[in-house]
């Protein structure tokens, strides 16, 4: 209510309707916001998300999920003189990478071949080929293999 020229003036009915509609709209908007928030929380309740809380983040990585260097196997068949059969034998002996093959001596490799009753292959150059492959020097490896093939064809 307001005073105008000393007279008490009641608010017009139009202003009252606008005031009530504003109050009702504000109340409904607040109610909808609360309802939306509640529904969103209940929809995600019980579900685990990786970053939802710090207590759900594992502090340690399980050991079985760690890939170690020993689990990585190289294709040993790119070494001249090693086929799938010999590659499988070498893998069964723990030689599954170029690095491990390059660390073996030709005599060690001959013993492995002898144990598996393979006598035709000569592993004399396998460690050097494996060293080049482990260093990812594939062009030099191809050149080395070409030289070896040329020497064999000349003998």
C-alpha positions in Angstrom: 0.0 0.0 0.0 1.2 3.5 -0.8 0.2 7.0 0.1 -0.8 9.3 -2.7 -1.9 12.8 -1.8 -2.6 11.8 1.7 -4.9 9.0 0.7 -4.2 5.3 1.2 -4.1 3.6 -2.2 -4.4 -0.2 -2.4 -2.3 -2.0 -5.0 -4.1 -2.6 -8.2 -5.4 -6.1 -8.9 -3.1 -6.3 -11.9 0.0 -5.7 -9.8 -1.2 -8.4 -7.3 -1.6 -11.0 -10.1 1.9 -10.2 -11.4 3.3 -10.5 -7.9 1.6 -13.9 -7.3 2.6 -15.2 -10.7 6.2 -14.2 -10.0 6.1 -16.0 -6.7 4.5 -19.1 -8.2 7.0 -19.1 -11.1 10.0 -18.8 -8.7 8.7 -21.6 -6.5 8.1 -23.9 -9.4 11.5 -23.1 -10.9 13.2 -23.9 -7.6 11.2 -27.1 -7.2 12.2 -28.2 -10.7 15.8 -27.4 -10.1 15.8 -29.5 -6.9 13.9 -32.3 -8.6 16.4 -32.3 -11.5 19.4 -32.4 -9.1 17.8 -35.3 -7.1 17.1 -37.3 -10.3 20.6 -36.8 -11.6 22.1 -38.0 -8.3 19.8 -41.0 -8.2 20.5 -41.9 -11.8 24.3 -42.2 -11.0 23.9 -43.7 -7.6 25.6 -47.0 -7.2 27.6 -46.7 -10.4 31.4 -46.4 -10.2 33.2 -43.9 -12.3 37.0 -43.7 -12.4 37.2 -40.1 -11.2 34.0 -39.9 -9.0 35.9 -40.0 -5.7 39.5 -40.4 -4.5 38.8 -43.6 -2.5 37.9 -45.5 -5.7 41.2 -44.8 -7.4 43.6 -47.7 -7.0 46.8 -46.8 -5.3 48.8 -49.6 -6.9 48.6 -51.1 -10.3 48.0 -54.8 -10.1 51.2 -56.7 -11.1 49.4 -58.9 -13.6 48.5 -55.7 -15.7 52.1 -54.5 -16.0 53.7 -55.3 -19.3 57.3 -56.2 -18.7 60.1 -56.3 -21.3 60.1 -60.1 -21.0 56.5 -60.2 -22.2 57.3 -58.3 -25.4 58.2 -60.8 -28.2 59.9 -59.9 -31.4 59.4 -61.7 -34.7 62.7 -63.7 -34.8 61.9 -65.0 -38.2 63.3 -61.9 -39.8 66.7 -63.2 -38.8 68.2 -65.1 -41.8 68.3 -68.8 -40.8 65.4 -68.7 -38.3 62.0 -70.0 -39.3 58.8 -70.4 -37.3 59.9 -73.7 -35.9 63.3 -72.5 -34.6 61.6 -69.3 -33.4 59.2 -71.3 -31.3 62.1 -73.3 -29.8 64.0 -70.1 -29.0 60.9 -68.7 -27.4 60.5 -71.8 -25.3 64.1 -71.2 -24.1 63.2 -67.7 -23.0 64.8 -66.0 -26.1 61.8 -64.0 -27.4 63.4 -60.7 -28.3 66.2 -59.4 -30.6 68.0 -58.1 -27.5 68.0 -61.5 -25.8 69.1 -63.2 -29.0 72.0 -60.7 -29.5 73.3 -61.5 -26.0 73.7 -65.3 -26.8 76.8 -66.7 -28.2 76.7 -68.8 -31.3 77.8 -71.8 -29.2 74.8 -71.3 -26.8 72.5 -71.2 -29.8 74.1 -74.3 -31.3 73.4 -76.1 -28.0 69.8 -75.0 -28.0 69.4 -76.3 -31.6 71.1 -79.5 -30.7 68.7 -80.1 -27.8 65.8 -79.7 -30.2 67.5 -82.0 -32.7 68.1 -79.3 -35.3 71.5 -79.7 -37.0 71.3 -78.0 -40.4 71.2 -74.4 -39.3 74.3 -72.4 -38.4 73.6 -69.7 -35.8 77.0 -68.0 -36.3 75.5 -64.7 -37.5 72.2 -64.7 -35.5 73.5 -62.5 -32.6 74.8 -59.8 -35.0 71.6 -59.8 -37.0 69.6 -59.6 -33.8 71.7 -56.7 -32.6 71.0 -54.7 -35.7 67.3 -55.6 -35.4 67.2 -54.6 -31.7 68.8 -51.2 -32.6 66.1 -50.8 -35.3 68.8 -50.6 -38.0 66.7 -52.6 -40.5 68.5 -51.2 -43.6 71.9 -52.3 -42.2 70.3 -55.7 -41.4 69.1 -56.1 -45.0 72.5 -55.2 -46.3 74.2 -57.7 -43.9 71.8 -60.4 -45.0 72.4 -59.7 -48.7 76.1 -60.0 -48.1 75.6 -63.4 -46.3 73.4 -64.7 -49.2 76.0 -63.6 -51.7 78.8 -65.3 -49.8 76.7 -68.5 -49.6 76.0 -68.5 -53.3 79.7 -68.0 -54.2 80.7 -71.0 -52.1 
